[in-house]
Amino acid sequence: MKLGRFVQAASIFGVAIFSMAASASAATITFNTTATGSAGTGFNSSGNLNLNQSSGVAATLGFVADPNASVAIPSGINFGNFTLGCATCTTLSGGVGANFGAFTFNMVITDLTDGATGTFVGTSMGGSVFLDQSTIVIAWAPAQIGTGTNHATSGNFGTTFFTVTPFTIIVNPTSGAQIGSTTVQGALGGTSSIPEPATLTLVGGALLGLALLRRH
């Protein structure tokens, strides 16, 4: 008789643990990135975005957004890449370079899974560029988009949130894993890994069953 009660309680406990593990399993979010440049900054809105130098020799700062990506929660993510080019720049010691004026850059995140969008705004004071030096830094705000309607321009992110590194330091035209390329890093997270109240109740009931069994 005791053995039967033990098997029954153990079965309930096992179901509870399985349910909790299922609710804690990682979901997959599909998102994409688009970008716009603010008026007057030199970014164009056709195809990839490009910013031209404000003085000095010809130079460009371009941005290519990542296409649709399906990523598990939580995960580090890549929002896209800035590429700095200056064909006729010399090293700093050579004295031939380019200067970029201040600019604003809008990186729009679309959460296709939850049906929501939000915008990270990047601001930069501009800077100088040589083959071996770049002083361009982009500061991002807000720090986080989501959960829910937090910094959402449309829709609701639900339990999903996106973060971006506070600063993107643009590498010089001869540096980077890909020449002149700087990746905009961020992270995808969510609160779906927290056990649901019903799951916690089930686990509690199973533990109570085991405790009662022990008394008999």
N, C-alpha and C positions, 0 to 999 in steps of 0.2 A: 504493500500500500504506500509506504514511504517512498519507495523507488518510483512509483507512478507519479506521485506528487512532485518529486524532484525532476523527473523528465518533463512534466508539464510546465513547471516554473522555468526550467532551463530553456525550453522552447520559446516561451514568451520573452525571456531575456534576450535570446538570440535574435528574434524578430525585431525587438526594440533596437538592438545594436545595429542590425542591418539597415533599418529604416533611418537611423541617425547617420550612418555612413553614406547612405544614398542622398540624404538631404545636404550632406557636406561635400559631395563630389563637385568637381569644378565644372562650371557651365562654360559655354563657348559664346563669345560675343563677336559679331561681325561689324566692322566699322570701316569708314574711309575718311580720307583727309582731302580737303580742298583749301585753296588759299586766295586771298585778295589783298591787294596793296592799297593803302589809303591814297586819296586823291592828292596829286602834286608830288608824290614821292619818286616817281619815275618807274614804278612797277606797272607793267601792262597787264591787261586782263585776258588776253588771247593766248591760249595754250599755256605753256609754262611761264611762270612769272620771272621777270628780269628787271633788275635795278641797274641803271648806268651811273658811272662816276659823276661827281659834281665838278671836279677839276682834275688836272693832270692828264696822263696818257689814258687811252681807252681801256676801261675795265668794266666787268659786269659781275653782279651777284645774282645768281639765279636760284629758284626753288622748284624742286620736283616733288610733288606729293606722292605718298604711297597709294597704290590701288587698294581695292577692297581686301581686307585681311580678316581671317577668322582666328581668334586668339582665345586661349583658355584663361579663366580667372583663377588666381592672379597671374600676371605676366608682365615682363618688361616689353615695351613696344617702341617702334620707330614711326614717327609721324611724317617723316620726309627728309630731304637732304638739300642743304644750301651748297651751291658750288660757286667758288670765287675764281674768276679768270682775269688775267692781265698779261696779254701776249708780249707786250713791249716793256713791261716793268723790269727793272734790274734789282739786284740786292740793295739793301738799305745803304750800304757803303757806296754803291754806284750812283745813288741819288735820284733815280728816275722811278717815279711811282704815281699812284692815283689816290684821290681823296673822295670819300663818299659822305654826303650830307646826312643829316638826321632823317630817319624814316620810321614808319609804322607798318606792321605786317600782321594781317589777320589770318590765323590758322583755324579753319572751321572743321570741327569734328562731327561726323554724322554716325550715330549709333544705330545701325540698320536693324539690329535685333530688338532694341527697345523702342525704336521710332522717335529718337530725340536728337537734337543738335545743340552744340555749344561752341563758343569761340574763345580760343586763347589769343590774346593780343600781345604781339611782340613789339617793343620799342627799342630804338637804338639811337645813340648820338652820332652814329657814323664813325668814320675813322680813316686812317691812312693804310695803304697797301703797297708792299714791295714783295719781291719773290720770296724773301725769307722773313717777312713780318706782316701781320695783320692786327690792327687794333680794334676791329669791329666786334662789338658784343651786343647781343640781343637779350633783353630782359622780358620775361613772360609773366602775364597775369590773366586770370586769377591762378592761384596755385592748384586748384582742383575744380573740375566740372562734374556735376552729379555728386551724391545720389539724388534721386527724385528730380525736382525742378531747380536744384542749386546751379546757378549760372547757365541754365538752359535757355536758349533763344526760341526753342519750340519743343513741344513734347515733354516726356517724362523719362528720365534715365532709370527709374526703378531702383534696383539695388546696385547698379553699375556706377563706377566713377572713373574718371581719367585724370591723371596728373602729368605735369610736364616739368622737366628740370628748370630751375629758376633762371638760369642763364645759358645761352648758347654762344660759345666763343668761336667765331669764324676763323678757321685756320687759313694760313697763307696759300697762295696758288700752287705751291709745290709740296704741300704736306697733306696728311690724311691717308686713310686706307685706300681711298680712291683720290687721285690727285685733285687737291683743292676742295674736297668735299667734306662737309660737316653734317653729321646726323643729328636731327632733333630727337632726343631721347625722352621717353616718358614711361608711364606704367598704367596698367589697367587693373582695377580691383573691384571688389563687390562685397556685399554683406550676406550673400546667399549661403555662405558656409556656416552661419550661425544656426544651430538646430532649432526647428520650429517648436512652438509651445506644445503641440500635440505629440511630437516626438519625445520631448522631455517628460510629458505626462506618462507616456507609454513606458519609458525607461524607469520612472519612479514606481509605477505599478508593478513592474517585473521585479524590482529590488524588494518591494514590500512583500511580494509573493515568496521570494526566497527567504526573507526574514521570518515570515509566518511558518514556512516549512521547517525552519530550523528549530522552532519552538515545540514542534510535535515529535 
